[in-house]
Amino acid sequence: MVPVNGVLLESGIDLGPLLPHHLSEVVVGIILMLLVFLVMWKAVVPAFEKLYEERYQRIEGGIRRAEQAESKAEAALAEYNDQLNSAREEAAKIREEAKNTGAQMLAEARERASKESDRILAAGRAQLEAERAQLLAELRADIGGLATTLAGRIVGEALTDDERANRTIDRFLQELETAGTPR
């Protein structure tokens, strides 16, 4: 047996200053422990619980705000996608209208060009026909005068009679035309 603070232990282990020497130390220790427990229970625990509750509310509020922000973001994304789809549809309509308008304008331009070409060709043909008729009239007059002069020299008499001269000219021109046409 080993003496420890006036108490002998059978095991021989020295517990040091923690081992109470008197019963009063044990009672005072229990009372102090209860006092510390009450102070903790009344002052410290409510402060911790209040702090935990505030933190919980902040976290919950943050989660709710995040959920609301997420739902708003999803709604905004859906609206954006709807607007984007409608813009794409509108762009497709505009492209289609432009394509149709371009095709229509091209058809109208071709039609105008065709009409203008037909008008120019008709005017050219009319002008050529008028020039041809004028040249034939001039040629007839020139050939008629030459033919009358030539016929007068051949016949030996002057062909001053207009009616006879015209008949001679017409006969001469008719002979020229039949001689010039292939048989």
C-alpha positions in Angstrom: 0.0 0.0 0.0 1.1 3.5 -1.0 0.1 6.6 0.9 -1.5 9.2 -1.4 -2.4 12.6 0.2 -3.1 10.9 3.4 -5.0 8.0 1.6 -3.4 4.7 0.9 -4.2 3.0 -2.4 -4.1 -0.7 -2.7 -3.0 -0.7 -6.4 0.0 1.5 -5.8 -1.0 4.2 -8.4 -0.6 7.8 -7.4 -3.6 9.9 -8.6 -1.9 13.2 -7.7 -3.8 16.4 -6.8 -7.1 15.3 -8.5 -8.0 12.9 -5.7 -10.2 14.7 -3.1 -8.9 14.6 0.4 -12.2 15.4 2.1 -15.8 15.0 1.5 -16.3 18.8 1.5 -14.1 19.0 -1.6 -16.4 16.6 -3.4 -19.6 18.5 -2.3 -18.1 21.9 -3.3 -17.0 20.4 -6.7 -20.5 19.1 -7.3 -22.1 22.4 -6.4 -19.7 24.3 -8.6 -20.3 21.9 -11.5 -24.1 22.4 -11.1 -23.6 26.2 -11.0 -21.5 26.1 -14.2 -24.1 23.9 -15.8 -27.0 26.3 -14.9 -25.1 29.3 -16.2 -24.3 27.5 -19.4 -27.9 26.3 -19.7 -29.4 29.8 -19.1 -26.8 32.1 -20.9 -24.6 30.2 -23.3 -26.9 27.6 -24.7 -29.7 30.1 -25.7 -27.0 32.4 -27.3 -25.7 29.4 -29.3 -29.2 28.3 -30.2 -30.1 31.9 -31.3 -26.9 32.0 -33.3 -27.7 28.6 -34.9 -31.3 29.7 -35.6 -30.1 32.9 -37.3 -27.6 31.0 -39.3 -30.3 28.4 -40.2 -32.7 31.2 -41.3 -29.9 32.8 -43.4 -29.1 29.5 -45.1 -32.8 28.7 -45.6 -33.4 32.2 -47.0 -30.4 31.9 -49.2 -31.7 28.5 -50.5 -35.1 30.0 -51.1 -33.6 33.0 -52.8 -31.5 30.7 -54.9 -34.5 28.6 -55.8 -36.5 31.7 -56.7 -33.6 33.0 -58.7 -33.3 29.6 -60.4 -37.0 29.6 -61.3 -36.8 33.2 -62.6 -33.7 32.2 -64.6 -35.5 29.2 -66.0 -38.6 31.4 -66.9 -36.3 34.0 -68.5 -34.5 31.2 -70.4 -37.8 29.8 -71.6 -39.0 33.3 -72.6 -35.6 33.9 -74.4 -36.0 30.6 -76.2 -39.5 31.5 -77.2 -38.4 34.9 -78.5 -35.5 33.3 -80.3 -37.8 30.8 -81.9 -40.2 33.5 -83.0 -37.3 35.6 -84.3 -36.1 32.6 -86.3 -39.6 32.0 -87.7 -39.9 35.7 -88.6 -36.5 35.6 -90.2 -37.6 32.6 -92.2 -40.8 34.3 -93.3 -38.8 37.4 -94.3 -36.4 35.3 -96.3 -39.3 33.5 -98.0 -41.0 36.8 -98.8 -37.8 38.3 -100.1 -37.3 35.2 -102.3 -40.9 35.4 -103.6 -40.5 39.1 -104.2 -37.2 38.6 -106.0 -38.7 35.9 -108.2 -41.7 38.1 -108.9 -39.5 41.1 -109.7 -37.4 38.9 -112.0 -40.5 37.6 -113.8 -41.8 41.2 -114.2 -38.4 42.4 -115.4 -38.3 39.5 -117.9 -41.8 40.3 -119.1 -41.0 44.0 -119.5 -37.8 43.1 -121.3 -39.7 40.8 -123.6 -42.3 43.4 -124.3 -39.7 46.1 -124.9 -37.8 43.7 -127.2 -41.0 42.9 -129.1 -41.8 46.6 -129.4 -38.2 47.4 -130.6 -38.4 44.5 -133.1 -41.8 45.7 -134.4 -40.6 49.3 -134.7 -37.5 48.1 -136.5 -39.5 46.0 -138.9 -41.9 48.8 -139.5 -39.0 51.2 -140.1 -37.3 48.7 -142.4 -40.6 48.2 -144.3 -41.1 52.0 -144.6 -37.5 52.4 -145.8 -37.9 49.5 -148.2 -41.1 51.0 -149.6 -39.4 54.4 -149.9 -36.4 52.9 -151.6 -38.7 50.9 -154.0 -40.6 54.1 -154.8 -37.3 56.0 -155.4 -35.9 53.1 -157.4 -39.1 52.8 -159.4 -39.0 56.5 -160.2 -35.3 56.4 -161.1 -35.6 53.2 -163.1 -38.8 54.5 -164.7 -37.0 57.6 -165.8 -34.0 55.6 -167.0 -36.3 53.1 -168.7 -38.3 55.8 -170.4 -35.1 57.4 -171.7 -33.7 54.1 -172.7 -36.9 53.0 -174.4 -37.2 56.3 -176.2 -33.7 55.8 -177.5 -34.4 52.3 -178.5 -37.7 53.0 -180.1 -36.5 56.2 -181.6 -39.3 58.3 -180.3 -39.7 60.3 -177.2 -42.0 58.8 -174.7 -43.5 61.9 -173.2 -47.0 60.5 -172.7 -47.2 59.8 -169.0 -49.7 57.0 -169.3 -47.7 55.2 -171.9 -44.5 55.8 -170.0 -46.0 54.4 -166.8 -47.2 51.3 -168.7 -43.8 50.8 -170.2 -42.1 51.3 -166.8 -44.5 48.8 -165.1 -43.9 46.2 -167.9 -40.2 46.7 -167.6 -40.2 46.3 -163.8 -42.4 43.2 -164.1 -40.0 41.7 -166.5 -37.1 42.5 -164.2 -38.9 40.8 -161.3 -39.8 37.7 -163.2 -36.3 37.5 -164.6 -34.8 37.9 -161.0 -36.9 35.1 -159.5 -35.6 31.6 -159.8 -37.9 29.1 -161.6 
